[in-house]
């Protein structure tokens, strides 16, 4: 398999508190990989792929930079992706 399971990557990148939550999110067809809806948590993701998904009140658009080897602290996890549409801060 080339790439990493998308549920595992979402968990590594700290978008979800558990891998189970990430897998359920993928199975609910709420995530797009390169503009295509996916429904399998086992879908491979690789550097350069673009993920689009709602998270809280925002729609996130993320470009995968690296796959990661394990779940890291938040500061390190942010290095796994480029945020193409960061959530707006009110103020």
PDB file of N, CA, C and O in Angstrom:
ATOM      1  N   UNK A   1       0.846  -1.178   0.000  1.00  0.00           N
ATOM      2  CA  UNK A   1       0.000   0.000   0.000  1.00  0.00           C
ATOM      3  C   UNK A   1       0.888   1.236   0.000  1.00  0.00           C
ATOM      4  O   UNK A   1       1.791   1.350   0.829  1.00  0.00           O
ATOM      5  N   UNK A   2       0.645   2.150  -0.908  1.00  0.00           N
ATOM      6  CA  UNK A   2       1.379   3.411  -0.905  1.00  0.00           C
ATOM      7  C   UNK A   2       0.543   4.442  -0.162  1.00  0.00           C
ATOM      8  O   UNK A   2      -0.612   4.687  -0.511  1.00  0.00           O
ATOM      9  N   UNK A   3       1.120   5.028   0.840  1.00  0.00           N
ATOM     10  CA  UNK A   3       0.396   6.001   1.638  1.00  0.00           C
ATOM     11  C   UNK A   3       0.019   5.436   2.995  1.00  0.00           C
ATOM     12  O   UNK A   3       0.478   4.364   3.389  1.00  0.00           O
ATOM     13  N   UNK A   4      -0.821   6.172   3.701  1.00  0.00           N
ATOM     14  CA  UNK A   4      -1.278   5.789   5.035  1.00  0.00           C
ATOM     15  C   UNK A   4      -2.789   5.803   5.051  1.00  0.00           C
ATOM     16  O   UNK A   4      -3.404   6.592   4.333  1.00  0.00           O
ATOM     17  N   UNK A   5      -3.398   4.957   5.845  1.00  0.00           N
ATOM     18  CA  UNK A   5      -4.863   4.955   5.985  1.00  0.00           C
ATOM     19  C   UNK A   5      -5.310   6.360   6.390  1.00  0.00           C
ATOM     20  O   UNK A   5      -4.688   7.000   7.238  1.00  0.00           O
ATOM     21  N   UNK A   6      -6.393   6.830   5.774  1.00  0.00           N
ATOM     22  CA  UNK A   6      -6.831   8.191   6.039  1.00  0.00           C
ATOM     23  C   UNK A   6      -7.314   8.378   7.467  1.00  0.00           C
ATOM     24  O   UNK A   6      -7.100   9.444   8.045  1.00  0.00           O
ATOM     25  N   UNK A   7      -7.961   7.375   8.058  1.00  0.00           N
ATOM     26  CA  UNK A   7      -8.394   7.523   9.457  1.00  0.00           C
ATOM     27  C   UNK A   7      -7.189   7.638  10.385  1.00  0.00           C
ATOM     28  O   UNK A   7      -7.204   8.415  11.340  1.00  0.00           O
ATOM     29  N   UNK A   8      -6.159   6.872  10.103  1.00  0.00           N
ATOM     30  CA  UNK A   8      -4.946   6.920  10.910  1.00  0.00           C
ATOM     31  C   UNK A   8      -4.265   8.283  10.756  1.00  0.00           C
ATOM     32  O   UNK A   8      -3.807   8.857  11.744  1.00  0.00           O
ATOM     33  N   UNK A   9      -4.195   8.799   9.540  1.00  0.00           N
ATOM     34  CA  UNK A   9      -3.554  10.095   9.314  1.00  0.00           C
ATOM     35  C   UNK A   9      -4.323  11.221  10.015  1.00  0.00           C
ATOM     36  O   UNK A   9      -3.710  12.093  10.630  1.00  0.00           O
ATOM     37  N   UNK A  10      -5.650  11.210   9.929  1.00  0.00           N
ATOM     38  CA  UNK A  10      -6.452  12.240  10.596  1.00  0.00           C
ATOM     39  C   UNK A  10      -6.221  12.216  12.107  1.00  0.00           C
ATOM     40  O   UNK A  10      -6.214  13.263  12.754  1.00  0.00           O
ATOM     41  N   UNK A  11      -6.037  11.039  12.656  1.00  0.00           N
ATOM     42  CA  UNK A  11      -5.753  10.905  14.081  1.00  0.00           C
ATOM     43  C   UNK A  11      -4.336  11.388  14.391  1.00  0.00           C
ATOM     44  O   UNK A  11      -4.133  12.122  15.359  1.00  0.00           O
ATOM     45  N   UNK A  12      -3.357  10.986  13.581  1.00  0.00           N
ATOM     46  CA  UNK A  12      -1.975  11.446  13.766  1.00  0.00           C
ATOM     47  C   UNK A  12      -1.910  12.971  13.723  1.00  0.00           C
ATOM     48  O   UNK A  12      -1.204  13.584  14.523  1.00  0.00           O
ATOM     49  N   UNK A  13      -2.647  13.589  12.789  1.00  0.00           N
ATOM     50  CA  UNK A  13      -2.614  15.042  12.601  1.00  0.00           C
ATOM     51  C   UNK A  13      -3.468  15.771  13.635  1.00  0.00           C
ATOM     52  O   UNK A  13      -3.541  17.000  13.628  1.00  0.00           O
ATOM     53  N   UNK A  14      -4.113  15.015  14.525  1.00  0.00           N
ATOM     54  CA  UNK A  14      -4.885  15.545  15.650  1.00  0.00           C
ATOM     55  C   UNK A  14      -6.160  16.284  15.258  1.00  0.00           C
ATOM     56  O   UNK A  14      -6.561  17.231  15.934  1.00  0.00           O
ATOM     57  N   UNK A  15      -6.791  15.861  14.181  1.00  0.00           N
ATOM     58  CA  UNK A  15      -8.106  16.397  13.842  1.00  0.00           C
ATOM     59  C   UNK A  15      -9.195  15.683  14.632  1.00  0.00           C
ATOM     60  O   UNK A  15     -10.300  16.202  14.784  1.00  0.00           O
ATOM     61  N   UNK A  16      -8.877  14.480  15.138  1.00  0.00           N
ATOM     62  CA  UNK A  16      -9.823  13.693  15.922  1.00  0.00           C
ATOM     63  C   UNK A  16      -9.128  13.178  17.174  1.00  0.00           C
ATOM     64  O   UNK A  16      -7.930  12.895  17.158  1.00  0.00           O
ATOM     65  N   UNK A  17      -9.886  13.057  18.257  1.00  0.00           N
ATOM     66  CA  UNK A  17      -9.335  12.585  19.527  1.00  0.00           C
ATOM     67  C   UNK A  17      -9.087  11.092  19.526  1.00  0.00           C
ATOM     68  O   UNK A  17      -8.266  10.599  20.300  1.00  0.00           O
ATOM     69  N   UNK A  18      -9.796  10.356  18.656  1.00  0.00           N
ATOM     70  CA  UNK A  18      -9.592   8.907  18.594  1.00  0.00           C
ATOM     71  C   UNK A  18      -9.590   8.455  17.138  1.00  0.00           C
ATOM     72  O   UNK A  18     -10.166   9.100  16.262  1.00  0.00           O
ATOM     73  N   UNK A  19      -8.932   7.343  16.912  1.00  0.00           N
ATOM     74  CA  UNK A  19      -8.918   6.796  15.561  1.00  0.00           C
ATOM     75  C   UNK A  19     -10.300   6.266  15.195  1.00  0.00           C
ATOM     76  O   UNK A  19     -10.695   6.312  14.031  1.00  0.00           O
ATOM     77  N   UNK A  20     -11.029   5.767  16.175  1.00  0.00           N
ATOM     78  CA  UNK A  20     -12.395   5.297  15.939  1.00  0.00           C
ATOM     79  C   UNK A  20     -13.273   6.446  15.461  1.00  0.00           C
ATOM     80  O   UNK A  20     -14.068   6.278  14.536  1.00  0.00           O
ATOM     81  N   UNK A  21     -13.135   7.612  16.086  1.00  0.00           N
ATOM     82  CA  UNK A  21     -13.898   8.790  15.669  1.00  0.00           C
ATOM     83  C   UNK A  21     -13.563   9.187  14.239  1.00  0.00           C
ATOM     84  O   UNK A  21     -14.453   9.553  13.471  1.00  0.00           O
ATOM     85  N   UNK A  22     -12.289   9.117  13.879  1.00  0.00           N
ATOM     86  CA  UNK A  22     -11.872   9.437  12.515  1.00  0.00           C
ATOM     87  C   UNK A  22     -12.449   8.424  11.522  1.00  0.00           C
ATOM     88  O   UNK A  22     -12.891   8.803  10.438  1.00  0.00           O
ATOM     89  N   UNK A  23     -12.445   7.145  11.888  1.00  0.00           N
ATOM     90  CA  UNK A  23     -12.983   6.101  11.010  1.00  0.00           C
ATOM     91  C   UNK A  23     -14.484   6.284  10.804  1.00  0.00           C
ATOM     92  O   UNK A  23     -14.979   6.141   9.687  1.00  0.00           O
ATOM     93  N   UNK A  24     -15.208   6.601  11.877  1.00  0.00           N
ATOM     94  CA  UNK A  24     -16.655   6.824  11.758  1.00  0.00           C
ATOM     95  C   UNK A  24     -16.958   8.048  10.892  1.00  0.00           C
ATOM     96  O   UNK A  24     -17.922   8.049  10.126  1.00  0.00           O
ATOM     97  N   UNK A  25     -16.136   9.083  11.015  1.00  0.00           N
ATOM     98  CA  UNK A  25     -16.299  10.286  10.208  1.00  0.00           C
ATOM     99  C   UNK A  25     -16.122   9.948   8.722  1.00  0.00           C
ATOM    100  O   UNK A  25     -16.900  10.404   7.884  1.00  0.00           O
ATOM    101  N   UNK A  26     -15.113   9.158   8.402  1.00  0.00           N
ATOM    102  CA  UNK A  26     -14.866   8.752   7.010  1.00  0.00           C
ATOM    103  C   UNK A  26     -16.019   7.901   6.485  1.00  0.00           C
ATOM    104  O   UNK A  26     -16.471   8.097   5.356  1.00  0.00           O
ATOM    105  N   UNK A  27     -16.492   6.969   7.288  1.00  0.00           N
ATOM    106  CA  UNK A  27     -17.569   6.075   6.869  1.00  0.00           C
ATOM    107  C   UNK A  27     -18.873   6.836   6.643  1.00  0.00           C
ATOM    108  O   UNK A  27     -19.732   6.374   5.892  1.00  0.00           O
ATOM    109  N   UNK A  28     -19.032   7.988   7.277  1.00  0.00           N
ATOM    110  CA  UNK A  28     -20.244   8.797   7.118  1.00  0.00           C
ATOM    111  C   UNK A  28     -20.214   9.651   5.844  1.00  0.00           C
ATOM    112  O   UNK A  28     -21.130  10.438   5.607  1.00  0.00           O
ATOM    113  N   UNK A  29     -19.177   9.501   5.032  1.00  0.00           N
ATOM    114  CA  UNK A  29     -19.038  10.234   3.758  1.00  0.00           C
ATOM    115  C   UNK A  29     -19.020  11.745   3.958  1.00  0.00           C
ATOM    116  O   UNK A  29     -19.608  12.487   3.171  1.00  0.00           O
ATOM    117  N   UNK A  30     -18.353  12.194   5.000  1.00  0.00           N
ATOM    118  CA  UNK A  30     -18.269  13.626   5.268  1.00  0.00           C
ATOM    119  C   UNK A  30     -16.918  14.189   4.830  1.00  0.00           C
ATOM    120  O   UNK A  30     -16.645  15.370   5.045  1.00  0.00           O
ATOM    121  N   UNK A  31     -16.080  13.369   4.226  1.00  0.00           N
ATOM    122  CA  UNK A  31     -14.723  13.755   3.865  1.00  0.00           C
ATOM    123  C   UNK A  31     -14.521  13.594   2.367  1.00  0.00           C
ATOM    124  O   UNK A  31     -14.980  12.626   1.761  1.00  0.00           O
ATOM    125  N   UNK A  32     -13.825  14.563   1.783  1.00  0.00           N
ATOM    126  CA  UNK A  32     -13.468  14.468   0.364  1.00  0.00           C
ATOM    127  C   UNK A  32     -11.951  14.395   0.243  1.00  0.00           C
ATOM    128  O   UNK A  32     -11.221  15.125   0.912  1.00  0.00           O
ATOM    129  N   UNK A  33     -11.503  13.511  -0.614  1.00  0.00           N
ATOM    130  CA  UNK A  33     -10.086  13.347  -0.910  1.00  0.00           C
ATOM    131  C   UNK A  33      -9.895  13.743  -2.361  1.00  0.00           C
ATOM    132  O   UNK A  33     -10.395  13.071  -3.263  1.00  0.00           O
ATOM    133  N   UNK A  34      -9.181  14.819  -2.588  1.00  0.00           N
ATOM    134  CA  UNK A  34      -8.986  15.341  -3.944  1.00  0.00           C
ATOM    135  C   UNK A  34     -10.327  15.515  -4.664  1.00  0.00           C
ATOM    136  O   UNK A  34     -10.487  15.111  -5.816  1.00  0.00           O
ATOM    137  N   UNK A  35     -11.277  16.120  -3.966  1.00  0.00           N
ATOM    138  CA  UNK A  35     -12.625  16.458  -4.447  1.00  0.00           C
ATOM    139  C   UNK A  35     -13.570  15.269  -4.595  1.00  0.00           C
ATOM    140  O   UNK A  35     -14.717  15.448  -5.005  1.00  0.00           O
ATOM    141  N   UNK A  36     -13.115  14.063  -4.273  1.00  0.00           N
ATOM    142  CA  UNK A  36     -13.957  12.879  -4.391  1.00  0.00           C
ATOM    143  C   UNK A  36     -14.399  12.432  -2.997  1.00  0.00           C
ATOM    144  O   UNK A  36     -13.558  12.249  -2.118  1.00  0.00           O
ATOM    145  N   UNK A  37     -15.719  12.251  -2.780  1.00  0.00           N
ATOM    146  CA  UNK A  37     -16.150  11.763  -1.465  1.00  0.00           C
ATOM    147  C   UNK A  37     -15.638  10.347  -1.225  1.00  0.00           C
ATOM    148  O   UNK A  37     -15.605   9.517  -2.133  1.00  0.00           O
ATOM    149  N   UNK A  38     -15.246  10.096   0.003  1.00  0.00           N
ATOM    150  CA  UNK A  38     -14.796   8.747   0.354  1.00  0.00           C
ATOM    151  C   UNK A  38     -15.676   8.207   1.469  1.00  0.00           C
ATOM    152  O   UNK A  38     -16.279   8.970   2.225  1.00  0.00           O
ATOM    153  N   UNK A  39     -15.743   6.891   1.564  1.00  0.00           N
ATOM    154  CA  UNK A  39     -16.539   6.267   2.620  1.00  0.00           C
ATOM    155  C   UNK A  39     -15.799   5.125   3.303  1.00  0.00           C
ATOM    156  O   UNK A  39     -16.381   4.386   4.098  1.00  0.00           O
ATOM    157  N   UNK A  40     -14.521   4.984   2.993  1.00  0.00           N
ATOM    158  CA  UNK A  40     -13.731   3.912   3.589  1.00  0.00           C
ATOM    159  C   UNK A  40     -12.582   4.499   4.394  1.00  0.00           C
ATOM    160  O   UNK A  40     -11.758   5.236   3.852  1.00  0.00           O
ATOM    161  N   UNK A  41     -12.521   4.181   5.678  1.00  0.00           N
ATOM    162  CA  UNK A  41     -11.410   4.671   6.492  1.00  0.00           C
ATOM    163  C   UNK A  41     -10.060   4.111   6.039  1.00  0.00           C
ATOM    164  O   UNK A  41      -9.016   4.645   6.411  1.00  0.00           O
ATOM    165  N   UNK A  42     -10.071   3.056   5.252  1.00  0.00           N
ATOM    166  CA  UNK A  42      -8.825   2.446   4.787  1.00  0.00           C
ATOM    167  C   UNK A  42      -8.284   3.116   3.520  1.00  0.00           C
ATOM    168  O   UNK A  42      -7.233   2.721   3.017  1.00  0.00           O
ATOM    169  N   UNK A  43      -8.976   4.103   3.012  1.00  0.00           N
ATOM    170  CA  UNK A  43      -8.521   4.821   1.811  1.00  0.00           C
ATOM    171  C   UNK A  43      -7.120   5.380   2.061  1.00  0.00           C
ATOM    172  O   UNK A  43      -6.911   6.065   3.062  1.00  0.00           O
ATOM    173  N   UNK A  44      -6.158   5.107   1.180  1.00  0.00           N
ATOM    174  CA  UNK A  44      -4.809   5.626   1.423  1.00  0.00           C
ATOM    175  C   UNK A  44      -4.718   7.120   1.085  1.00  0.00           C
ATOM    176  O   UNK A  44      -5.342   7.601   0.138  1.00  0.00           O
ATOM    177  N   UNK A  45      -3.934   7.826   1.876  1.00  0.00           N
ATOM    178  CA  UNK A  45      -3.659   9.231   1.654  1.00  0.00           C
ATOM    179  C   UNK A  45      -2.138   9.369   1.518  1.00  0.00           C
ATOM    180  O   UNK A  45      -1.390   8.642   2.172  1.00  0.00           O
ATOM    181  N   UNK A  46      -1.687  10.284   0.683  1.00  0.00           N
ATOM    182  CA  UNK A  46      -0.250  10.462   0.463  1.00  0.00           C
ATOM    183  C   UNK A  46       0.068  11.954   0.399  1.00  0.00           C
ATOM    184  O   UNK A  46      -0.840  12.764   0.216  1.00  0.00           O
ATOM    185  N   UNK A  47       1.323  12.329   0.543  1.00  0.00           N
ATOM    186  CA  UNK A  47       1.685  13.746   0.459  1.00  0.00           C
ATOM    187  C   UNK A  47       1.220  14.355  -0.863  1.00  0.00           C
ATOM    188  O   UNK A  47       1.352  13.750  -1.927  1.00  0.00           O
ATOM    189  N   UNK A  48       0.676  15.559  -0.768  1.00  0.00           N
ATOM    190  CA  UNK A  48       0.152  16.252  -1.941  1.00  0.00           C
ATOM    191  C   UNK A  48      -1.355  16.145  -2.059  1.00  0.00           C
ATOM    192  O   UNK A  48      -1.967  16.959  -2.751  1.00  0.00           O
ATOM    193  N   UNK A  49      -1.979  15.168  -1.407  1.00  0.00           N
ATOM    194  CA  UNK A  49      -3.436  15.028  -1.441  1.00  0.00           C
ATOM    195  C   UNK A  49      -4.088  16.185  -0.696  1.00  0.00           C
ATOM    196  O   UNK A  49      -3.527  16.727   0.256  1.00  0.00           O
ATOM    197  N   UNK A  50      -5.286  16.554  -1.150  1.00  0.00           N
ATOM    198  CA  UNK A  50      -6.047  17.623  -0.514  1.00  0.00           C
ATOM    199  C   UNK A  50      -7.310  17.027   0.096  1.00  0.00           C
ATOM    200  O   UNK A  50      -8.074  16.338  -0.580  1.00  0.00           O
ATOM    201  N   UNK A  51      -7.518  17.300   1.386  1.00  0.00           N
ATOM    202  CA  UNK A  51      -8.692  16.826   2.116  1.00  0.00           C
ATOM    203  C   UNK A  51      -9.604  18.010   2.396  1.00  0.00           C
ATOM    204  O   UNK A  51      -9.139  19.081   2.787  1.00  0.00           O
ATOM    205  N   UNK A  52     -10.907  17.815   2.195  1.00  0.00           N
ATOM    206  CA  UNK A  52     -11.905  18.839   2.490  1.00  0.00           C
ATOM    207  C   UNK A  52     -12.950  18.192   3.385  1.00  0.00           C
ATOM    208  O   UNK A  52     -13.501  17.141   3.057  1.00  0.00           O
ATOM    209  N   UNK A  53     -13.221  18.841   4.535  1.00  0.00           N
ATOM    210  CA  UNK A  53     -14.191  18.270   5.469  1.00  0.00           C
ATOM    211  C   UNK A  53     -14.674  19.326   6.455  1.00  0.00           C
ATOM    212  O   UNK A  53     -13.940  20.255   6.790  1.00  0.00           O
ATOM    213  N   UNK A  54     -15.924  19.175   6.921  1.00  0.00           N
ATOM    214  CA  UNK A  54     -16.417  20.079   7.959  1.00  0.00           C
ATOM    215  C   UNK A  54     -15.871  19.639   9.316  1.00  0.00           C
ATOM    216  O   UNK A  54     -15.809  18.448   9.621  1.00  0.00           O
ATOM    217  N   UNK A  55     -15.483  20.610  10.109  1.00  0.00           N
ATOM    218  CA  UNK A  55     -15.022  20.322  11.460  1.00  0.00           C
ATOM    219  C   UNK A  55     -15.480  21.472  12.338  1.00  0.00           C
ATOM    220  O   UNK A  55     -14.973  22.589  12.242  1.00  0.00           O
ATOM    221  N   UNK A  56     -16.441  21.180  13.191  1.00  0.00           N
ATOM    222  CA  UNK A  56     -17.063  22.248  13.974  1.00  0.00           C
ATOM    223  C   UNK A  56     -17.825  23.168  13.030  1.00  0.00           C
ATOM    224  O   UNK A  56     -18.499  22.693  12.117  1.00  0.00           O
ATOM    225  N   UNK A  57     -17.729  24.473  13.236  1.00  0.00           N
ATOM    226  CA  UNK A  57     -18.453  25.410  12.372  1.00  0.00           C
ATOM    227  C   UNK A  57     -17.704  25.759  11.086  1.00  0.00           C
ATOM    228  O   UNK A  57     -18.181  26.577  10.301  1.00  0.00           O
ATOM    229  N   UNK A  58     -16.547  25.156  10.862  1.00  0.00           N
ATOM    230  CA  UNK A  58     -15.704  25.515   9.720  1.00  0.00           C
ATOM    231  C   UNK A  58     -15.572  24.362   8.731  1.00  0.00           C
ATOM    232  O   UNK A  58     -15.729  23.195   9.092  1.00  0.00           O
ATOM    233  N   UNK A  59     -15.282  24.706   7.480  1.00  0.00           N
ATOM    234  CA  UNK A  59     -14.914  23.705   6.485  1.00  0.00           C
ATOM    235  C   UNK A  59     -13.408  23.794   6.352  1.00  0.00           C
ATOM    236  O   UNK A  59     -12.863  24.851   6.036  1.00  0.00           O
ATOM    237  N   UNK A  60     -12.742  22.682   6.596  1.00  0.00           N
ATOM    238  CA  UNK A  60     -11.277  22.646   6.541  1.00  0.00           C
ATOM    239  C   UNK A  60     -10.834  22.139   5.181  1.00  0.00           C
ATOM    240  O   UNK A  60     -11.410  21.197   4.638  1.00  0.00           O
ATOM    241  N   UNK A  61      -9.810  22.771   4.640  1.00  0.00           N
ATOM    242  CA  UNK A  61      -9.168  22.347   3.398  1.00  0.00           C
ATOM    243  C   UNK A  61      -7.691  22.182   3.746  1.00  0.00           C
ATOM    244  O   UNK A  61      -7.002  23.150   4.071  1.00  0.00           O
ATOM    245  N   UNK A  62      -7.225  20.950   3.672  1.00  0.00           N
ATOM    246  CA  UNK A  62      -5.900  20.577   4.162  1.00  0.00           C
ATOM    247  C   UNK A  62      -5.114  19.891   3.056  1.00  0.00           C
ATOM    248  O   UNK A  62      -5.637  19.000   2.388  1.00  0.00           O
ATOM    249  N   UNK A  63      -3.860  20.297   2.853  1.00  0.00           N
ATOM    250  CA  UNK A  63      -2.965  19.581   1.933  1.00  0.00           C
ATOM    251  C   UNK A  63      -1.993  18.770   2.786  1.00  0.00           C
ATOM    252  O   UNK A  63      -1.327  19.314   3.667  1.00  0.00           O
ATOM    253  N   UNK A  64      -1.919  17.488   2.524  1.00  0.00           N
ATOM    254  CA  UNK A  64      -1.043  16.579   3.268  1.00  0.00           C
ATOM    255  C   UNK A  64       0.406  16.859   2.872  1.00  0.00           C
ATOM    256  O   UNK A  64       0.753  16.828   1.691  1.00  0.00           O
ATOM    257  N   UNK A  65       1.244  17.131   3.867  1.00  0.00           N
ATOM    258  CA  UNK A  65       2.676  17.361   3.626  1.00  0.00           C
ATOM    259  C   UNK A  65       3.498  16.114   3.929  1.00  0.00           C
ATOM    260  O   UNK A  65       4.449  15.798   3.215  1.00  0.00           O
ATOM    261  N   UNK A  66       3.125  15.412   4.989  1.00  0.00           N
ATOM    262  CA  UNK A  66       3.870  14.222   5.421  1.00  0.00           C
ATOM    263  C   UNK A  66       2.890  13.225   6.030  1.00  0.00           C
ATOM    264  O   UNK A  66       1.788  13.593   6.438  1.00  0.00           O
ATOM    265  N   UNK A  67       3.301  11.963   6.087  1.00  0.00           N
ATOM    266  CA  UNK A  67       2.423  10.916   6.598  1.00  0.00           C
ATOM    267  C   UNK A  67       2.557  10.702   8.095  1.00  0.00           C
ATOM    268  O   UNK A  67       1.599  10.279   8.743  1.00  0.00           O
ATOM    269  N   UNK A  68       3.703  10.980   8.647  1.00  0.00           N
ATOM    270  CA  UNK A  68       3.914  10.768  10.079  1.00  0.00           C
ATOM    271  C   UNK A  68       4.125   9.300  10.396  1.00  0.00           C
ATOM    272  O   UNK A  68       3.717   8.418   9.641  1.00  0.00           O
ATOM    273  N   UNK A  69       4.765   9.059  11.516  1.00  0.00           N
ATOM    274  CA  UNK A  69       5.047   7.689  11.956  1.00  0.00           C
ATOM    275  C   UNK A  69       4.231   7.309  13.179  1.00  0.00           C
ATOM    276  O   UNK A  69       4.028   6.127  13.456  1.00  0.00           O
ATOM    277  N   UNK A  70       3.757   8.327  13.919  1.00  0.00           N
ATOM    278  CA  UNK A  70       2.977   8.080  15.126  1.00  0.00           C
ATOM    279  C   UNK A  70       2.252   9.373  15.488  1.00  0.00           C
ATOM    280  O   UNK A  70       2.477  10.411  14.867  1.00  0.00           O
ATOM    281  N   UNK A  71       1.392   9.307  16.481  1.00  0.00           N
ATOM    282  CA  UNK A  71       0.677  10.489  16.971  1.00  0.00           C
ATOM    283  C   UNK A  71       1.653  11.324  17.799  1.00  0.00           C
ATOM    284  O   UNK A  71       2.283  10.825  18.731  1.00  0.00           O
ATOM    285  N   UNK A  72       1.765  12.592  17.441  1.00  0.00           N
ATOM    286  CA  UNK A  72       2.744  13.485  18.053  1.00  0.00           C
ATOM    287  C   UNK A  72       2.061  14.610  18.811  1.00  0.00           C
ATOM    288  O   UNK A  72       0.841  14.752  18.735  1.00  0.00           O
ATOM    289  N   UNK A  73       2.828  15.415  19.543  1.00  0.00           N
ATOM    290  CA  UNK A  73       2.255  16.606  20.162  1.00  0.00           C
ATOM    291  C   UNK A  73       1.674  17.537  19.099  1.00  0.00           C
ATOM    292  O   UNK A  73       2.094  17.490  17.943  1.00  0.00           O
ATOM    293  N   UNK A  74       0.708  18.385  19.479  1.00  0.00           N
ATOM    294  CA  UNK A  74       0.043  19.253  18.500  1.00  0.00           C
ATOM    295  C   UNK A  74       0.991  20.094  17.649  1.00  0.00           C
ATOM    296  O   UNK A  74       0.762  20.235  16.448  1.00  0.00           O
ATOM    297  N   UNK A  75       2.038  20.652  18.227  1.00  0.00           N
ATOM    298  CA  UNK A  75       2.961  21.489  17.458  1.00  0.00           C
ATOM    299  C   UNK A  75       3.644  20.691  16.345  1.00  0.00           C
ATOM    300  O   UNK A  75       3.851  21.207  15.247  1.00  0.00           O
ATOM    301  N   UNK A  76       3.988  19.446  16.625  1.00  0.00           N
ATOM    302  CA  UNK A  76       4.625  18.580  15.622  1.00  0.00           C
ATOM    303  C   UNK A  76       3.580  18.114  14.612  1.00  0.00           C
ATOM    304  O   UNK A  76       3.867  18.039  13.417  1.00  0.00           O
ATOM    305  N   UNK A  77       2.376  17.802  15.077  1.00  0.00           N
ATOM    306  CA  UNK A  77       1.314  17.315  14.190  1.00  0.00           C
ATOM    307  C   UNK A  77       0.957  18.362  13.129  1.00  0.00           C
ATOM    308  O   UNK A  77       0.603  17.999  12.008  1.00  0.00           O
ATOM    309  N   UNK A  78       1.044  19.639  13.461  1.00  0.00           N
ATOM    310  CA  UNK A  78       0.738  20.695  12.476  1.00  0.00           C
ATOM    311  C   UNK A  78       1.713  20.700  11.307  1.00  0.00           C
ATOM    312  O   UNK A  78       1.420  21.271  10.256  1.00  0.00           O
ATOM    313  N   UNK A  79       2.859  20.074  11.479  1.00  0.00           N
ATOM    314  CA  UNK A  79       3.833  19.995  10.387  1.00  0.00           C
ATOM    315  C   UNK A  79       3.454  18.927   9.358  1.00  0.00           C
ATOM    316  O   UNK A  79       4.089  18.834   8.308  1.00  0.00           O
ATOM    317  N   UNK A  80       2.435  18.127   9.644  1.00  0.00           N
ATOM    318  CA  UNK A  80       1.997  17.090   8.708  1.00  0.00           C
ATOM    319  C   UNK A  80       1.132  17.644   7.588  1.00  0.00           C
ATOM    320  O   UNK A  80       0.868  16.934   6.616  1.00  0.00           O
ATOM    321  N   UNK A  81       0.679  18.899   7.694  1.00  0.00           N
ATOM    322  CA  UNK A  81      -0.246  19.441   6.703  1.00  0.00           C
ATOM    323  C   UNK A  81      -0.093  20.947   6.536  1.00  0.00           C
ATOM    324  O   UNK A  81       0.448  21.639   7.399  1.00  0.00           O
ATOM    325  N   UNK A  82      -0.589  21.435   5.397  1.00  0.00           N
ATOM    326  CA  UNK A  82      -0.745  22.863   5.138  1.00  0.00           C
ATOM    327  C   UNK A  82      -2.231  23.147   5.207  1.00  0.00           C
ATOM    328  O   UNK A  82      -3.029  22.449   4.581  1.00  0.00           O
ATOM    329  N   UNK A  83      -2.608  24.161   5.958  1.00  0.00           N
ATOM    330  CA  UNK A  83      -4.010  24.540   6.091  1.00  0.00           C
ATOM    331  C   UNK A  83      -4.332  25.559   5.002  1.00  0.00           C
ATOM    332  O   UNK A  83      -3.931  26.719   5.098  1.00  0.00           O
ATOM    333  N   UNK A  84      -5.049  25.133   3.973  1.00  0.00           N
ATOM    334  CA  UNK A  84      -5.370  25.996   2.834  1.00  0.00           C
ATOM    335  C   UNK A  84      -6.530  26.929   3.105  1.00  0.00           C
ATOM    336  O   UNK A  84      -6.693  27.932   2.411  1.00  0.00           O
ATOM    337  N   UNK A  85      -7.344  26.614   4.107  1.00  0.00           N
ATOM    338  CA  UNK A  85      -8.485  27.461   4.484  1.00  0.00           C
ATOM    339  C   UNK A  85      -8.586  27.476   6.003  1.00  0.00           C
ATOM    340  O   UNK A  85      -9.468  26.837   6.577  1.00  0.00           O
ATOM    341  N   UNK A  86      -7.671  28.216   6.661  1.00  0.00           N
ATOM    342  CA  UNK A  86      -7.711  28.209   8.128  1.00  0.00           C
ATOM    343  C   UNK A  86      -9.003  28.825   8.652  1.00  0.00           C
ATOM    344  O   UNK A  86      -9.554  29.733   8.030  1.00  0.00           O
ATOM    345  N   UNK A  87      -9.486  28.342   9.786  1.00  0.00           N
ATOM    346  CA  UNK A  87     -10.701  28.921  10.368  1.00  0.00           C
ATOM    347  C   UNK A  87     -10.487  30.396  10.680  1.00  0.00           C
ATOM    348  O   UNK A  87      -9.430  30.793  11.170  1.00  0.00           O
ATOM    349  N   UNK A  88     -11.494  31.196  10.393  1.00  0.00           N
ATOM    350  CA  UNK A  88     -11.392  32.620  10.676  1.00  0.00           C
ATOM    351  C   UNK A  88     -11.532  32.834  12.172  1.00  0.00           C
ATOM    352  O   UNK A  88     -12.328  32.173  12.839  1.00  0.00           O
ATOM    353  N   UNK A  89     -10.751  33.761  12.682  1.00  0.00           N
ATOM    354  CA  UNK A  89     -10.870  34.118  14.094  1.00  0.00           C
ATOM    355  C   UNK A  89     -11.660  35.389  14.200  1.00  0.00           C
ATOM    356  O   UNK A  89     -11.424  36.338  13.452  1.00  0.00           O
ATOM    357  N   UNK A  90     -12.599  35.419  15.122  1.00  0.00           N
ATOM    358  CA  UNK A  90     -13.413  36.623  15.288  1.00  0.00           C
ATOM    359  C   UNK A  90     -12.671  37.585  16.208  1.00  0.00           C
ATOM    360  O   UNK A  90     -12.020  37.178  17.170  1.00  0.00           O
ATOM    361  N   UNK A  91     -12.785  38.861  15.888  1.00  0.00           N
ATOM    362  CA  UNK A  91     -12.123  39.791  16.762  1.00  0.00           C
ATOM    363  C   UNK A  91     -12.018  41.113  16.234  1.00  0.00           C
ATOM    364  O   UNK A  91     -11.470  41.999  16.891  1.00  0.00           O
TER     365      UNK A  91
END
